[in-house]
Amino acid sequence: MISPTIAVANEMQMRDNAFVSRPKDERNAVLFAAAPEIPLAELVARGRVGDAVALESLYRRYKSALFNLAYRYTSNRSTAEDLLQEIFLKIFTHLDDVQKIETFTGWVFRIALNTCYSHLREKRVEIEKTVPMAAVEGTRHEGRVNAEENDVRKPLDEAIAGLPARLREIFLLHDAQGFKHEEIARMLGLSVGTSKSQLFKARLKIREILKARRAC
């Protein structure tokens, strides 16, 4: 028997997911501004029993930030939209796992990050099994050259993609999504000092990658 939350999630319209660059203050307002009538704690409680209005409100509250995160990891709008739907299905079907409402946002982003990681791992394995690596490297290089002619964001996106996983997630959460170090520390289970030092390393690494590309 399909649970109420899965049924609602399957019927929910997953649209208006265009990638939009927003100022940090505006992104934070979208993320943390509570619904006018319904506090977050009540939305989660009602969502647990399949309340369609509550689930829709949770979706509206987090969809832009989660789509942006998925897009940053995939650089593909269609794939990011598919991952967004998968992320929300996981969120809606595991609402009972949330113990404290204060940790809800961190929990949501941890699900999103893990979903993106799983997708990238599966994609890499699929490519390695079906296509010779030499062919992949050649195609990747040709595609990159063509894309750079039309997209000034490509070098930065590639530099971010080249970061180690932990540096990449901290950079995206802080510089792309606008989270503070205290929030990132709670999400990822690390200290504020570690978050700051990892962000510094990420920025330094990106600078080195971009500098090397310009020198080529």
N, C-alpha and C positions, 0 to 999 in steps of 0.2 A: 504494500500500500504506500502511495506517495505521500510524504509528510506535507503539512500545510506550507511550510517555508519553501520547499522545493517546488511545489505547485505554483506558488506566487512568483518565485524567481523565474520559472520557465515562461510565465505569462508576461512578465515585466518587459516593457519596451526599453531595450538597451540602445539608446540613440543620443544624439547631441554630444558625441565624444570627440569632437574636433580638437586637435592639439592647439592650445592657446598659451602663449607666453604671457604671464601676468606678473605684476610687481609683487614682491614678497608679502607686503601688507595685505594686498587683495587676496592672494592665495591663502594666507592664514585666516582671513575673514571667512572664506568659503569653507575651510576645514573646521574651524572651531566655533563659528557662530551657531548657537543652538537654534533649532526650529522655533519660530515665534511662540507657538502654543505648547509644544511638547519637549520637555527636557530629554537629554540623551539617555539617561537611566530608564525613563519610561518607554522610550522608543525601543530600547533593547529588550525590556521586559515584555512589551507587547509583541515584538518581533519573534520572540521565542515561541509564541503560540500561533504564529502565522498571520498576525494582523497585517493586512495588505497595505494599509496607510502607513504604518510604522516602517515596514520594510521599504516602501517607496521613499519615505523620508530619509532613511539611512542611505539608500542608494544615491539620492540627489545630493546628500551632504558630502559624500566621499568620491563620487564618480570621476570628477575632473582631475583630482589629484592622483587617483589610482590609474586612470588612463594615461596621464602624463608620465607616470613612473613606468608603466608597461611600454609606452612608446619609446622612452629613452633606452630601454633595454633591447628593444627589437628593431627600432627604426622603420617600422612597418605599421601603417594605420590599421589595416585589416587584422593583422595578427594581434595588435594591441587591443582591438575591440573584442576579439575572441578570448584573450586572456582576461579582460575586464569581466566578461560574463562568468568565466571559470572562477575568478577571484570572489565574485559576489555569491556564487553558489556555495563556495566553501564557507564564506562568512555567515550566510543565512542558515546553513545547515549545522553550524557549530556554535551558535550563539550561547548554548548552554555551557560552553567551555569558559566563558568570561566570568571570572570570579569578582573582579573589582572594576567598576565603571571607569575609574581613573586610568586603567591600563587599556581601555578599549581601543583607542586610536593606535597605540603601539602594536596591539594585537592584530588590528586590521592591516597595518603596513607590513608586519612580519609575514602574514599570509600572502600578501601581494608579492613581497620579495621572494619568498620560497617558490611561489608559482612561476615567477619569471625565471628563477634559477633552474627549475625543473624543465621548463620549456627549452632553455638554451642547452642544457645537457642532452635532452632528447634530440634536439636538432643537430647537435654536433655529432652524436653517435650515428644518426641517420645519414648524414653527409659522408662520414668516414666509411660507412658500410657500402654505400652505393656509388661513390665517385672517387676516383684516384686523387690523392692529395695534390699532386702536381697540377691536375686540371682545375681543382678548386682554387689553388693559389693564383693561377693564371686568370681565371674568371673574376676572382675577387679584385685583383689588381686592375683589370680592364674596367670593371664596374665602378671602382672607386674613382678612376680617372674621369670617366664620363660624368659621374655624379658631382664631382667637384666643380665642373664647369657650370653647373646649374644650381648648386646649393652651397652657399657660403658657410652653412652650419656644419657641413660634412666633416671638415678636419677636426673640429671640436668634438663632435659626436664620436668619431673614431678614436680620439684620444681618451675620451671617457670610457669607451668600450674596452680599451686596452689596459685599464687599471685593474689591479687585483680586486677580487670580489668585495672585500671589506672596505677598501679605500673607495671603490665605486659607489657602494650603497651609502656611505657616509656623505660623500660629495653630492650625490643626487638628493638625499634627504635634506641636506643643509643648503646647498647653493641652488638647486633646481626647485625644491619644494618649500624651502623657507623655514624648516624646523630649526628650533634652537638646540644647542648642545645638550641641555638638560633633558629635552624631549627625546633626542636621539639616544642618549644614554639609557633612558628607560626602555625604549623600543628594543634596543640591541643587547641590553644586559651588560653594559660596560660603564666605565667611569666617565665623568665629564672631561677630565684631563685626557683620557685616551681618545675620546671623540675629537677633541681639538687637535691633538697631535696627528691623528689619522687624516683629518681634513687638510692640515698643513702639508702632509706628505702627498696627498692626492693632488692638491693644487700645484705643488712643486713638480710632480711627475707629469702632469698635463702640460705644464710650461716646457719641460724638457722635450716631451714628445712633439709639441708644436714647433719648438725651435729646431729640432732635428729635421722635421718635414720641410721647413723653410730653407734649410741648408742643402737639401737634396736637389 
